[in-house]
Amino acid sequence: MPRVSIVIVTWNALPLLKRFLPSVLATEYPDFEVILADNASADGSAAFVRERFPSVEVVRHPENWRFCRGNNAALPHATGRYVVLLNNDVEVPPGWLHPLVEVMEDQPDVAAVQPKLLQTDEQEGAPRRFEYAGASGGFIDRAGYPFTRGRLFDTLEPDHGQYDDARDIFWATGAAIMLRRTALDGDAGSVGLLDETFAMHMEEIDLCWRLWRAGWRVRVAPQSAVYHLGGSSLPKGTPQKTYYNFRNSLLMLYKHLPPRRWRRVFALRAALDTAAAARMAAQGNFDTVLPPYRGLVPVDHFLRGRRRFSDLPTERFRALGPRTADGGRRPSARER
């Protein structure tokens, strides 16, 4: 089996490392390494891991480089064919890596794959709910709003197996994403690492968009499920988290959309984001992969009452992949 490198970025999160790192080290896979990218923690995280878990390679950064730069700076230490970016608040079962590796080995044009992401804590006997950050694979609508199979805005569905089909998705969650190393920094068809302009939040959507544009595919493998606490870096509702979500969403669209389409979308987003801010206060270019959902998720969710991913009309999803001049799908990296 090919070697897998698991990279975990952390900053002043010693309680999370004590709780979740043991499950990562208990992974049942013949050849994997764990790299802890420590963003200059002041709580003794690096010393604790070196003493208690000597098999973990600790890469100590001089300051808090956040998620993007923290991962990028640690990747040169990774020796695996595949790299997993894993949040420090994710619990994994022993066999979680095998389904992800199987996708990569069986489908050479897949550059990224995620497991199913569920919440860590649920009431005893109740089905686990999908977790906000990635659920069972992500999409964006034509205004750039991200959503997932299992989560529309704040509505989290219980997991009843309704999204257990392995399929292509537009973006894979950065909380637990396996990446093909050659797609990041290989010679042909590589797209580079995480864009550090994002710092944190939505950087994985940007990366997956770049992968699709380069002819790679992105998948979800629900046969693997991991459990995410969520909100550890920036709790939900904090001004900083809101800032990064709104800013990075617009930055991502600016990067990927042709100028004329960007101007139209920006005008729409200005109106919708203003409305969203008020609500919170009260409570093209043929080389571009177009957003896969033709509708507007805020309209579907809040006005039309479509609370679940499965409520969205299937005919509004366009095929994933770059477009050709006649509107057809551009061949994938494997097909070329």
Sine and cosine of phi, psi and omega as CSV:
sin_phi,cos_phi,sin_psi,cos_psi,sin_omega,cos_omega
0.00,0.00,0.62,-0.78,-0.02,-1.00
-0.93,0.36,0.47,-0.88,0.01,-1.00
-0.94,0.33,0.61,-0.79,0.06,-1.00
-0.86,-0.51,0.76,-0.65,0.08,-1.00
-0.97,-0.24,0.81,-0.58,0.01,-1.00
-0.96,-0.28,0.89,-0.46,-0.04,-1.00
-0.95,-0.32,0.81,-0.59,-0.01,-1.00
-0.84,-0.54,0.88,-0.47,0.08,-1.00
-1.00,0.00,0.68,-0.74,-0.01,-1.00
-0.59,-0.81,0.46,-0.89,0.08,-1.00
-0.49,-0.87,0.92,-0.38,0.05,-1.00
0.76,0.65,0.77,0.64,-0.06,-1.00
-0.75,-0.66,0.70,0.71,-0.03,-1.00
-0.83,0.55,-0.69,0.72,0.03,-1.00
-0.86,0.51,-0.59,0.81,0.03,-1.00
-0.93,0.38,-0.66,0.76,0.02,-1.00
-0.89,0.45,-0.65,0.76,0.03,-1.00
-0.89,0.45,-0.58,0.81,-0.06,-1.00
-0.99,0.15,-0.67,0.74,-0.22,-0.98
-0.96,-0.29,-0.46,0.89,-0.05,-1.00
-0.88,0.47,-0.61,0.79,0.03,-1.00
-0.83,0.55,-0.58,0.81,0.01,-1.00
-0.92,0.39,-0.57,0.82,0.03,-1.00
-0.91,0.41,-0.69,0.73,-0.01,-1.00
-0.94,0.33,-0.32,0.95,0.05,-1.00
-1.00,0.05,0.13,0.99,0.02,-1.00
-0.83,0.56,0.72,-0.69,0.03,-1.00
-0.99,-0.11,1.00,-0.02,0.01,-1.00
-0.43,-0.90,0.67,-0.75,-0.19,-0.98
-0.93,0.37,-0.42,0.91,-0.11,-0.99
-0.54,-0.84,1.00,-0.09,0.07,-1.00
-0.58,-0.81,0.41,-0.91,0.08,-1.00
-0.77,-0.64,0.46,-0.89,0.02,-1.00
-0.87,-0.49,0.80,-0.60,0.01,-1.00
-0.88,-0.47,0.85,-0.52,0.05,-1.00
-0.99,-0.14,0.90,-0.44,0.05,-1.00
-1.00,-0.09,0.98,-0.21,-0.10,-0.99
-1.00,-0.08,0.89,-0.46,-0.04,-1.00
-1.00,0.10,0.85,0.52,0.07,-1.00
0.85,0.52,0.72,0.69,0.04,-1.00
-0.89,0.46,0.57,-0.82,0.03,-1.00
-0.95,-0.32,0.20,0.98,-0.08,-1.00
-0.96,-0.30,0.24,0.97,0.03,-1.00
0.99,0.14,0.26,0.97,-0.04,-1.00
-0.86,0.52,-0.75,0.66,-0.07,-1.00
-0.89,0.46,-0.72,0.69,0.00,-1.00
-0.90,0.44,-0.65,0.76,0.01,-1.00
-0.87,0.49,-0.74,0.68,-0.05,-1.00
-0.92,0.39,-0.66,0.75,0.02,-1.00
-0.87,0.49,-0.61,0.79,-0.04,-1.00
-0.98,0.19,-0.71,0.70,-0.11,-0.99
-1.00,0.07,-0.49,0.87,-0.07,-1.00
-0.75,-0.67,0.95,0.31,-0.11,-0.99
-0.90,0.44,-0.29,0.96,0.03,-1.00
-0.96,0.28,-0.26,0.96,-0.01,-1.00
-0.99,0.12,0.77,-0.64,0.11,-0.99
-0.99,0.10,0.85,-0.53,-0.01,-1.00
-0.99,-0.16,0.86,-0.50,0.07,-1.00
-0.96,-0.29,0.93,-0.38,-0.11,-0.99
-0.99,-0.11,0.88,-0.48,0.04,-1.00
-1.00,0.02,0.48,-0.88,-0.07,-1.00
-0.96,0.28,-0.29,0.96,0.02,-1.00
-0.42,-0.91,0.05,-1.00,0.00,-1.00
-0.97,0.24,0.98,-0.18,-0.01,-1.00
-1.00,-0.01,0.11,0.99,0.03,-1.00
0.87,0.50,-0.26,-0.97,-0.19,-0.98
-0.95,0.31,-0.76,0.65,-0.14,-0.99
-0.92,0.40,-0.85,0.52,-0.03,-1.00
-0.92,0.38,-0.56,0.83,0.04,-1.00
-0.86,0.51,-0.68,0.73,0.07,-1.00
-0.94,0.35,-0.72,0.69,-0.04,-1.00
-0.85,0.53,-0.66,0.76,-0.03,-1.00
-0.95,0.33,-0.39,0.92,0.01,-1.00
-1.00,0.03,-0.39,0.92,-0.10,-1.00
-0.86,0.50,-0.56,0.83,0.06,-1.00
-0.87,0.49,-0.33,0.94,0.04,-1.00
-0.99,0.14,-0.23,0.97,-0.06,-1.00
-0.98,0.19,0.70,-0.71,-0.02,-1.00
-0.92,-0.39,0.05,1.00,-0.08,-1.00
-0.99,0.12,0.38,-0.92,0.14,-0.99
-0.92,0.39,-0.55,0.84,0.03,-1.00
-0.85,-0.53,0.59,-0.81,0.00,-1.00
-0.87,-0.49,0.75,-0.66,0.09,-1.00
-0.95,-0.30,0.83,-0.55,0.19,-0.98
-1.00,-0.03,0.89,-0.46,-0.12,-0.99
-0.81,-0.59,0.78,-0.63,0.07,-1.00
-0.92,0.39,0.43,-0.90,-0.04,-1.00
-0.98,0.21,-0.03,1.00,0.02,-1.00
-0.90,-0.43,0.56,0.83,0.01,-1.00
-0.91,-0.41,0.77,-0.64,0.11,-0.99
-0.98,-0.18,0.73,-0.69,-0.05,-1.00
-0.86,-0.51,0.60,-0.80,0.12,-0.99
-0.98,0.19,0.26,-0.97,-0.10,-1.00
-0.84,0.54,-0.64,0.77,-0.13,-0.99
-0.99,-0.12,0.36,0.93,-0.16,-0.99
-0.92,0.40,-0.47,0.88,-0.09,-1.00
-0.97,0.25,-0.54,0.84,-0.15,-0.99
-0.84,0.55,-0.76,0.65,0.00,-1.00
-0.88,0.47,-0.54,0.84,0.01,-1.00
-0.94,0.35,-0.70,0.71,0.02,-1.00
-0.90,0.43,-0.62,0.79,0.01,-1.00
-0.87,0.50,-0.65,0.76,0.05,-1.00
-0.88,0.48,-0.72,0.69,-0.03,-1.00
-0.90,0.44,-0.65,0.76,-0.04,-1.00
-0.96,0.29,-0.60,0.80,-0.06,-1.00
-0.99,0.13,-0.39,0.92,-0.08,-1.00
-0.77,-0.64,1.00,0.03,-0.12,-0.99
-0.90,0.43,-0.24,0.97,0.02,-1.00
-1.00,-0.05,0.10,0.99,0.09,-1.00
-1.00,-0.01,0.82,-0.57,-0.02,-1.00
-0.97,-0.24,-0.33,0.94,-0.04,-1.00
-0.54,-0.84,0.63,-0.78,0.04,-1.00
-0.54,-0.84,0.61,-0.79,0.03,-1.00
-0.85,-0.52,0.45,-0.89,0.19,-0.98
-0.99,0.15,0.09,-1.00,0.16,-0.99
-0.95,0.31,0.71,-0.70,-0.07,-1.00
-0.94,-0.35,0.89,-0.45,-0.03,-1.00
-0.87,-0.49,0.29,-0.96,0.05,-1.00
-0.95,0.32,0.46,-0.89,-0.02,-1.00
-0.97,0.23,-0.70,0.71,-0.16,-0.99
-0.92,-0.40,0.84,-0.54,0.09,-1.00
-0.71,-0.70,0.31,-0.95,0.07,-1.00
-0.91,0.42,0.58,-0.82,-0.03,-1.00
-0.86,0.51,0.76,-0.65,0.01,-1.00
1.00,0.04,-0.23,0.97,0.00,-1.00
-1.00,0.00,0.55,-0.84,0.06,-1.00
-0.91,0.41,0.59,-0.81,0.05,-1.00
-0.93,0.38,0.57,-0.82,0.08,-1.00
-1.00,-0.04,0.43,-0.90,0.11,-0.99
-0.90,0.43,0.48,-0.88,-0.02,-1.00
-0.99,-0.10,0.57,-0.82,-0.17,-0.98
-0.82,0.57,-0.64,0.77,-0.22,-0.97
-0.96,0.29,-0.26,0.96,-0.06,-1.00
-0.25,-0.97,-0.42,0.91,0.05,-1.00
0.71,0.71,-0.85,-0.53,-0.03,-1.00
-0.90,-0.44,0.65,0.76,0.10,-1.00
0.93,-0.37,0.61,-0.80,-0.16,-0.99
-0.93,-0.36,0.41,-0.91,0.08,-1.00
-0.65,-0.76,0.15,-0.99,0.20,-0.98
-0.73,-0.69,0.45,-0.89,0.06,-1.00
-1.00,-0.04,-0.07,-1.00,-0.14,-0.99
-0.95,0.30,-0.19,0.98,0.10,-0.99
-0.99,-0.14,0.05,1.00,0.06,-1.00
1.00,0.01,0.16,0.99,0.03,-1.00
-0.98,0.18,0.82,-0.57,0.02,-1.00
-0.99,0.17,0.54,-0.84,0.11,-0.99
-0.47,-0.88,0.19,-0.98,-0.10,-0.99
-0.69,-0.73,0.28,-0.96,0.16,-0.99
-0.96,0.30,0.97,-0.26,-0.04,-1.00
0.89,-0.46,-0.15,0.99,0.01,-1.00
-0.45,-0.89,0.86,-0.51,0.21,-0.98
-0.89,-0.45,0.90,-0.43,-0.09,-1.00
0.80,0.59,-0.86,-0.51,-0.06,-1.00
-0.99,-0.11,0.06,1.00,0.00,-1.00
-1.00,0.05,0.93,-0.36,-0.01,-1.00
-0.96,-0.26,0.84,-0.55,-0.02,-1.00
-0.99,0.10,0.55,-0.84,0.23,-0.97
-0.92,0.39,0.56,-0.83,0.01,-1.00
-1.00,0.07,0.96,-0.29,0.08,-1.00
-0.94,-0.35,0.28,0.96,-0.05,-1.00
1.00,0.09,0.15,0.99,-0.08,-1.00
-0.94,0.34,-0.32,0.95,0.01,-1.00
-0.84,-0.54,0.65,0.76,-0.01,-1.00
-1.00,0.00,0.13,0.99,0.06,-1.00
-0.99,0.14,0.78,-0.62,0.10,-1.00
-0.96,0.28,0.77,-0.63,-0.10,-0.99
-0.35,-0.94,0.20,-0.98,0.14,-0.99
-0.94,0.33,0.60,-0.80,0.08,-1.00
-0.74,-0.67,0.22,-0.97,0.00,-1.00
-0.99,0.15,-0.65,0.76,0.03,-1.00
-0.60,-0.80,0.51,-0.86,0.02,-1.00
-0.94,-0.33,0.56,-0.83,-0.10,-1.00
-0.91,0.41,0.69,-0.73,0.08,-1.00
-0.96,0.28,-0.14,0.99,0.05,-1.00
-0.94,0.33,-0.45,0.89,0.00,-1.00
-0.32,-0.95,1.00,0.07,-0.06,-1.00
-0.80,-0.60,0.78,-0.62,0.11,-0.99
-1.00,-0.10,0.75,-0.67,-0.07,-1.00
-0.84,-0.54,0.62,-0.78,0.11,-0.99
-0.98,0.20,0.85,-0.52,-0.12,-0.99
-0.86,0.51,-0.64,0.77,-0.05,-1.00
-0.93,0.38,-0.37,0.93,0.06,-1.00
-0.97,0.26,-0.34,0.94,-0.01,-1.00
-1.00,-0.02,-0.75,0.66,-0.11,-0.99
-0.67,-0.75,0.47,0.89,0.09,-1.00
-0.99,0.16,-0.11,-0.99,-0.06,-1.00
-0.99,0.16,-0.80,0.61,-0.10,-0.99
-0.94,-0.34,0.73,-0.68,0.08,-1.00
0.97,0.23,0.17,0.99,0.00,-1.00
-0.99,0.11,0.49,-0.87,-0.12,-0.99
-0.90,-0.43,-0.02,1.00,-0.05,-1.00
1.00,0.01,-0.01,-1.00,-0.08,-1.00
-1.00,-0.03,-0.27,-0.96,0.03,-1.00
-0.91,0.42,0.65,-0.76,0.03,-1.00
-0.97,0.23,0.93,-0.37,-0.10,-0.99
-0.95,0.31,-0.16,0.99,0.11,-0.99
-0.87,0.48,-0.50,0.87,-0.03,-1.00
-0.96,0.27,-0.47,0.88,-0.05,-1.00
0.91,0.41,-0.88,0.47,0.03,-1.00
-0.30,-0.95,0.51,-0.86,-0.01,-1.00
0.98,0.18,0.85,-0.53,0.07,-1.00
0.95,0.31,0.06,1.00,0.06,-1.00
-0.91,0.42,-0.50,0.86,0.01,-1.00
-0.95,0.30,-0.52,0.86,0.05,-1.00
-0.92,0.38,-0.69,0.72,0.07,-1.00
-0.86,0.51,-0.71,0.71,0.00,-1.00
-0.88,0.47,-0.72,0.70,-0.01,-1.00
-0.91,0.42,-0.59,0.81,0.06,-1.00
-0.88,0.47,-0.68,0.73,0.05,-1.00
-0.89,0.45,-0.62,0.79,0.02,-1.00
-0.90,0.44,-0.71,0.70,0.04,-1.00
-0.86,0.50,-0.68,0.74,-0.02,-1.00
-0.91,0.42,-0.48,0.88,0.01,-1.00
-1.00,0.09,0.01,1.00,0.05,-1.00
0.99,-0.14,0.07,1.00,0.07,-1.00
-1.00,0.06,0.18,-0.98,0.07,-1.00
-0.87,-0.49,0.36,-0.93,0.03,-1.00
-0.80,-0.60,0.70,-0.72,-0.12,-0.99
-0.75,-0.66,0.29,-0.96,0.23,-0.97
-0.88,-0.47,0.66,-0.75,0.04,-1.00
-0.87,-0.49,1.00,0.08,-0.10,-1.00
-0.92,0.39,-0.18,0.98,0.08,-1.00
-0.90,0.43,-0.34,0.94,0.14,-0.99
-0.97,-0.24,0.77,-0.63,0.02,-1.00
-0.77,-0.64,0.71,-0.71,0.07,-1.00
-0.80,-0.60,0.19,-0.98,-0.18,-0.98
-0.81,-0.59,0.86,-0.51,-0.16,-0.99
-0.92,-0.39,0.80,-0.60,0.05,-1.00
-0.94,0.34,-0.75,0.66,0.08,-1.00
0.98,0.18,0.50,-0.86,0.06,-1.00
0.96,0.29,0.27,0.96,-0.07,-1.00
-0.98,0.20,-0.61,0.79,0.01,-1.00
-0.97,0.25,-0.79,0.62,0.05,-1.00
-0.69,-0.73,0.92,-0.39,-0.01,-1.00
-0.88,0.48,0.50,-0.87,0.01,-1.00
-0.84,0.54,0.68,-0.73,0.08,-1.00
1.00,0.00,-0.11,0.99,0.04,-1.00
-0.95,0.31,0.53,-0.84,-0.01,-1.00
-0.84,0.54,-0.61,0.79,-0.02,-1.00
-0.91,0.41,-0.66,0.75,0.02,-1.00
-0.90,0.43,-0.69,0.73,0.04,-1.00
-0.87,0.49,-0.67,0.74,0.01,-1.00
-0.86,0.51,-0.77,0.63,-0.04,-1.00
-0.90,0.44,-0.63,0.78,-0.01,-1.00
-0.89,0.45,-0.73,0.68,-0.02,-1.00
-0.94,0.33,-0.73,0.68,-0.04,-1.00
-0.89,0.46,-0.74,0.67,-0.09,-1.00
-0.94,0.33,-0.50,0.86,0.08,-1.00
-0.89,0.46,-0.71,0.71,0.02,-1.00
-0.94,0.35,-0.63,0.78,0.05,-1.00
-0.86,0.50,-0.68,0.73,0.00,-1.00
-0.88,0.47,-0.71,0.71,0.02,-1.00
-0.91,0.42,-0.64,0.77,0.02,-1.00
-0.88,0.48,-0.62,0.78,0.01,-1.00
-0.92,0.40,-0.63,0.78,-0.26,-0.96
-0.97,-0.26,-0.39,0.92,-0.05,-1.00
-1.00,0.00,0.55,-0.83,0.13,-0.99
-0.89,0.46,0.46,-0.89,-0.15,-0.99
-0.80,0.59,-0.69,0.72,-0.06,-1.00
-0.90,0.43,-0.68,0.73,0.01,-1.00
-0.92,0.38,-0.61,0.79,0.02,-1.00
-0.87,0.50,-0.68,0.73,-0.02,-1.00
-0.89,0.46,-0.65,0.76,0.02,-1.00
-0.92,0.40,-0.71,0.71,-0.03,-1.00
-0.92,0.40,-0.63,0.78,-0.02,-1.00
-0.89,0.45,-0.65,0.76,0.04,-1.00
-0.88,0.47,-0.66,0.75,0.04,-1.00
-0.91,0.42,-0.69,0.72,-0.03,-1.00
-0.92,0.40,-0.58,0.82,0.02,-1.00
-0.85,0.53,-0.67,0.75,0.02,-1.00
-0.94,0.33,-0.73,0.69,-0.06,-1.00
-0.93,0.37,-0.64,0.77,-0.01,-1.00
-0.93,0.36,-0.56,0.83,0.09,-1.00
-0.90,0.45,-0.67,0.74,0.05,-1.00
-0.90,0.43,-0.64,0.77,0.02,-1.00
-0.90,0.43,-0.64,0.76,0.03,-1.00
-0.90,0.44,-0.64,0.77,0.03,-1.00
-0.90,0.43,-0.63,0.77,0.00,-1.00
-0.91,0.42,-0.66,0.75,0.02,-1.00
-0.91,0.40,-0.60,0.80,0.03,-1.00
-0.91,0.42,-0.62,0.78,0.04,-1.00
-0.96,0.27,-0.47,0.88,0.11,-0.99
-0.62,-0.79,0.00,0.00,0.00,0.00
0.00,0.00,-0.29,-0.96,0.01,-1.00
-0.99,0.12,0.89,-0.46,-0.14,-0.99
-0.93,0.37,-0.35,0.94,0.06,-1.00
-0.98,0.19,-0.11,0.99,-0.02,-1.00
-1.00,0.01,0.74,-0.67,0.18,-0.98
-0.97,0.24,0.88,-0.47,-0.02,-1.00
-0.96,0.28,0.49,-0.87,0.10,-1.00
-0.78,0.62,0.71,-0.70,-0.19,-0.98
-0.97,0.25,-0.22,0.98,-0.02,-1.00
-0.92,-0.40,0.87,-0.50,-0.09,-1.00
-0.97,0.26,-0.29,0.96,-0.05,-1.00
-1.00,0.06,-0.14,-0.99,0.09,-1.00
-0.88,-0.48,0.92,-0.38,-0.07,-1.00
-0.88,0.48,-0.62,0.79,0.05,-1.00
-0.85,0.52,-0.64,0.76,0.02,-1.00
-0.92,0.40,-0.73,0.68,-0.01,-1.00
-0.88,0.48,-0.67,0.74,-0.13,-0.99
-0.97,0.23,-0.78,0.63,-0.15,-0.99
-1.00,0.04,-0.55,0.83,-0.07,-1.00
-0.99,-0.12,-0.58,0.81,-0.07,-1.00
-0.98,-0.18,-0.04,1.00,0.11,-0.99
0.96,0.29,0.36,0.93,0.04,-1.00
-1.00,0.07,1.00,-0.06,-0.18,-0.98
-0.99,0.12,-0.38,0.92,-0.09,-1.00
-0.88,-0.48,0.38,-0.93,0.07,-1.00
-0.83,0.56,-0.65,0.76,-0.05,-1.00
-0.93,0.37,-0.22,0.98,0.06,-1.00
-0.99,0.15,-0.26,0.97,-0.05,-1.00
-0.95,0.31,0.65,-0.76,-0.03,-1.00
-0.92,0.40,0.83,-0.56,-0.08,-1.00
-0.89,0.45,-0.48,0.88,-0.04,-1.00
-0.94,0.35,-0.18,0.98,0.00,-1.00
-1.00,0.01,-0.06,1.00,0.07,-1.00
-1.00,0.00,0.78,-0.62,0.08,-1.00
-1.00,-0.06,0.39,-0.92,0.01,-1.00
-0.89,0.46,0.62,-0.78,0.02,-1.00
-0.98,0.20,0.54,-0.84,0.06,-1.00
0.81,-0.59,0.40,-0.91,0.03,-1.00
-0.89,0.46,0.49,-0.87,0.00,-1.00
-1.00,-0.09,0.51,-0.86,0.16,-0.99
-0.99,-0.13,0.12,-0.99,-0.09,-1.00
-0.88,0.47,-0.48,0.88,0.01,-1.00
-1.00,-0.01,0.13,0.99,0.05,-1.00
1.00,-0.03,-0.04,1.00,0.01,-1.00
-0.98,0.18,0.11,-0.99,-0.01,-1.00
-0.99,0.10,0.74,-0.68,0.06,-1.00
-0.95,0.31,0.64,-0.77,-0.02,-1.00
-0.85,0.53,0.55,-0.84,0.01,-1.00
-0.97,0.25,0.13,-0.99,0.00,-1.00
-0.87,0.50,-0.61,0.79,-0.02,-1.00
-0.95,0.32,-0.63,0.77,-0.04,-1.00
-0.93,0.36,-0.50,0.86,0.04,-1.00
-0.97,0.24,0.00,0.00,0.00,0.00
